[in-house]
Amino acid sequence: MTSIEVLVIGAGVSGLTTAILLAESGLRVAVRTRELPRDTHSSAAGAIWGPFLATHQHLSKWSLETLAALRVLAGDPDTGVKLLDGLEAARGTEPVSGPEPPEWITQLDGTPCPPGQLPKGFAYGWRFIAPVANMPAYLDYLTGRLAKAGADLTLGTVTSLADAVREAPVVVNCTGLGARELAGDDEVVPVRGQLVIVENPGIDRFFGEHASDFGEPTYFLPHGDHVVLGGTAEHGRADVGHDHRAAGAIVDRCAAVEPALRHARVLSHRVGIRPSRSSVRVEHVPVHGRSVIHNYGHGGSGFSLSWGCAREVVRMVHAVA
Ligand SMILES: Cc1cc2nc3c(=O)[nH]c(=O)nc-3n(C[C@H](O)[C@H](O)[C@H](O)COP(=O)(O)OP(=O)(O)OC[C@H]3O[C@@H](n4cnc5c(N)ncnc54)[C@H](O)[C@@H]3O)c2cc1C
């Protein structure tokens, strides 16, 4: 058997995307993961492109690179990614014209929403078209593309980075919340997110509440036959059982914006944990004369940063390989 050049740990959206670009750049890559892609926290995400609970000086660069990549993927229905029209709106007493949009909405060519089109209780907002992913389908696409690029994915838990570097000269750590243990990084903090999946009563546009309090983000994202209703952002909580009261509150908040959701049949509940950190960690660290490159701590923006961070890792790997 030919020895591998890079071992990627983790098969969420960060690990799969990174492993794909590494393998497609000509390197011999293997992926080791504790859970299959559909069982990772990434699978629970909504998911829409945009910054949420993540910081880094290169955030804008990485998110724009990802935006460009997702726009290309949206051209292929098999990827699970599509471009969707929708609205982000804020409550409050701002003038009808509203304040200037945040930079990321400008990047999506957002335009002010005419006041007559705002949901009840909202003062201003912007319409724009953003990439969204049906995450289970998107992870299936990424897994298939990884296999086509010639990389093996195997189930297993890596217990130390020192052990991992014995298997390959370069190890890329994409373990999300798992980095707390694997990299001994207490800065990674769980932020629990809960969603309700309902049958689509005919909604074809997304909605997101523009708010400064991130505890209970209200949003819904239609994905063909179903709609993802959000959500929660509970700092320090990492349990993954769903909470009936929180689910009821999510439905109530979404139905207040879009009454058609009030009696939509609940299909399932999703809970995932965002790997929050003071700053996303994309960094090279030597371990026993070999290389570990970290790529974790993307908070609520792992989908939105995935291709940009993966490219950064590819540049780092080729610099040390
Ligand atoms: C409810 C919810 C909604 C979200 N919505 C959005 C959104 O709209 N847009 C957006 O951009 N982001 C969103 N996010 C955030 C996004 O999902 C995360 O940032 C992203 O999933 C992080 O991906 P990851 O691959 O780094 O981590 P994970 O998906 O957690 O994957 C970690 C991987 O590492 C593996 N692993 C961990 N430890 C070990 C070990 N010791 N050995 C081997 N394998 C290990 C796991 O098995 C897994 O494969 C949302 C998250 C949640 C929970």
The ligand as a MOL file (V3000), in Angstrom:
LIG
                    3D

  0  0  0     0  0            999 V3000
M  V30 BEGIN CTAB
M  V30 COUNTS 53 58 0 0 0
M  V30 BEGIN ATOM
M  V30 1 C -28.1760 24.2680 14.4380 0
M  V30 2 C -26.9960 24.7570 13.6670 0
M  V30 3 C -27.1740 25.6180 12.5890 0
M  V30 4 C -26.0800 26.0800 11.8700 0
M  V30 5 N -26.2910 26.8830 10.7970 0
M  V30 6 C -25.2300 27.3200 10.0670 0
M  V30 7 C -25.4270 28.1300 8.9220 0
M  V30 8 O -26.5660 28.4600 8.5650 0
M  V30 9 N -24.3270 28.5400 8.2250 0
M  V30 10 C -23.0620 28.1970 8.5960 0
M  V30 11 O -22.1100 28.6090 7.9510 0
M  V30 12 N -22.8530 27.4000 9.6760 0
M  V30 13 C -23.8970 26.9860 10.4210 0
M  V30 14 N -23.6930 26.2090 11.5330 0
M  V30 15 C -22.3170 25.9960 12.0060 0
M  V30 16 C -21.6530 24.8500 11.3110 0
M  V30 17 O -22.5230 23.7540 11.2480 0
M  V30 18 C -20.3650 24.4980 12.0630 0
M  V30 19 O -19.5180 25.5990 12.1240 0
M  V30 20 C -19.6800 23.3520 11.3200 0
M  V30 21 O -20.5500 22.2520 11.2520 0
M  V30 22 C -18.3800 22.9360 11.9520 0
M  V30 23 O -17.9160 21.8900 11.1440 0
M  V30 24 P -16.6570 21.0220 11.5070 0
M  V30 25 O -16.4300 20.1340 10.3670 0
M  V30 26 O -15.5360 21.9510 11.9230 0
M  V30 27 O -17.0950 20.2320 12.8280 0
M  V30 28 P -18.0540 18.9630 12.9950 0
M  V30 29 O -19.1580 18.9510 12.0350 0
M  V30 30 O -18.3880 18.9140 14.4460 0
M  V30 31 O -17.1210 17.7510 12.6190 0
M  V30 32 C -16.0860 17.3230 13.4850 0
M  V30 33 C -15.5400 16.0160 12.9570 0
M  V30 34 O -14.4370 15.6120 13.7430 0
M  V30 35 C -14.6310 14.2590 14.1660 0
M  V30 36 N -13.8820 14.0790 15.4120 0
M  V30 37 C -13.9430 14.8300 16.5320 0
M  V30 38 N -13.0400 14.3960 17.4190 0
M  V30 39 C -12.3960 13.3330 16.8410 0
M  V30 40 C -11.3390 12.4580 17.2290 0
M  V30 41 N -10.7220 12.5660 18.4210 0
M  V30 42 N -10.9460 11.4710 16.3660 0
M  V30 43 C -11.5340 11.3190 15.1470 0
M  V30 44 N -12.5370 12.1420 14.7380 0
M  V30 45 C -12.9460 13.1400 15.5590 0
M  V30 46 C -16.1430 14.1090 14.2720 0
M  V30 47 O -16.5160 12.7450 14.2450 0
M  V30 48 C -16.5420 14.8550 13.0020 0
M  V30 49 O -16.3710 14.0200 11.8810 0
M  V30 50 C -24.7760 25.7050 12.2510 0
M  V30 51 C -24.5860 24.8190 13.3160 0
M  V30 52 C -25.6720 24.3440 14.0150 0
M  V30 53 C -25.4520 23.3880 15.1380 0
M  V30 END ATOM
M  V30 BEGIN BOND
M  V30 1 1 1 2
M  V30 2 1 2 3
M  V30 3 2 2 52
M  V30 4 2 3 4
M  V30 5 1 4 5
M  V30 6 1 4 50
M  V30 7 2 5 6
M  V30 8 1 6 7
M  V30 9 1 6 13
M  V30 10 2 7 8
M  V30 11 1 7 9
M  V30 12 1 9 10
M  V30 13 2 10 11
M  V30 14 1 10 12
M  V30 15 2 12 13
M  V30 16 1 13 14
M  V30 17 1 14 15
M  V30 18 1 14 50
M  V30 19 1 15 16
M  V30 20 1 16 17
M  V30 21 1 16 18
M  V30 22 1 18 19
M  V30 23 1 18 20
M  V30 24 1 20 21
M  V30 25 1 20 22
M  V30 26 1 22 23
M  V30 27 1 23 24
M  V30 28 2 24 25
M  V30 29 1 24 26
M  V30 30 1 24 27
M  V30 31 1 27 28
M  V30 32 2 28 29
M  V30 33 1 28 30
M  V30 34 1 28 31
M  V30 35 1 31 32
M  V30 36 1 32 33
M  V30 37 1 33 34
M  V30 38 1 33 48
M  V30 39 1 34 35
M  V30 40 1 35 36
M  V30 41 1 35 46
M  V30 42 1 36 37
M  V30 43 1 36 45
M  V30 44 2 37 38
M  V30 45 1 38 39
M  V30 46 1 39 40
M  V30 47 2 39 45
M  V30 48 1 40 41
M  V30 49 2 40 42
M  V30 50 1 42 43
M  V30 51 2 43 44
M  V30 52 1 44 45
M  V30 53 1 46 47
M  V30 54 1 46 48
M  V30 55 1 48 49
M  V30 56 2 50 51
M  V30 57 1 51 52
M  V30 58 1 52 53
M  V30 END BOND
M  V30 END CTAB
M  END
